[in-house]
Amino acid sequence: MIPILRRVADLRPQVAEWRADRQAVAVVPTMGALHAGHLSLVRAARARCPRVIVTIFVNPAQFNNPEDLEKYPRTENADAELLAPEGVDAVFAPLVDEVYPPGFATTVSVAGISEPLEGMHRPGHFAGVATVVAKLFGMTGASHAFFGEKDWQQLAVIRRMAADLDLPVEVVGCPTLRDSDGLAMSSRNARLSPAARALAPALHRAMQGAARSLRGGVKAGKALEWAVADVLNAGFDSVDYMDLRDAATLGSVEAPDAPARLLAAATLDGVRLIDNIAV
Ligand code: AMP
């Protein structure tokens, strides 16, 4: 079994040894409840770096909804079993007090790119993410950090933060892993009832339809309106957004002239799902 470290004081001497040996050290930040999508990040990290740390921390600061935080799946033993064959060097799973000790007073907030889409619907979410990721970079001393494109806006926020603060960490984005029916893998999928799970791929299907329409020259307003209708007709409760954005800045775009991204969030069976695809 890989050692599960709870304290930064236990992690630091280990990382210092690796870095003194000039070995690249990867960190793969997660909130646990690991699935194949997480493992694809671990494998990408392993391919690039001789040392890999996986962090497991359900970060209270990024949950704007206390019920969502409470319901978030916690499966540490199963996570450790999944990681065992992956060649991970350490699992860092700190307690909340280790990350936010009494007197903790700093927030990292990334203006602009944090504001639309998820930022509009989850106030404070990205400040929570940016703060904990900055902490995890500092705590682990990693040289490389691996994040999923599944959370496209999160990846953009972290890239912006790392560049703005000159953090000495290379941020690497990895493609979204999907189930065979197209649903993006997510720890939240486990909360869907079997009936809802069967309907869930409609989100990705509608997005693919919209991407085809956009590439075919249909105006963004129309293509997005049709996609929202498809998602609601398929049985989703609501759509928070379905939007075409510049892939790098997340600024609004009317047509996919430069690399563009279609991003969506919708709720099904009380579970909020997000997805994004290239257009
Ligand atoms: P989470 O545990 O949901 O915070 O996710 C931890 C990391 O795994 C983040 O960088 C996510 O973007 C990434 N991730 C989550 N789901 C997937 C997926 N289906 N494919 C690729 N990466 C993912």
Residues whose N, C-alpha, C, O or C-beta is under 5 A from the ligand:
A	BS01	AMP	P29 T30 M31 G32 G37 H38 F146 F147 G148 E149 K150 D151 C174 P175 T176 L177 A184 M185 S186
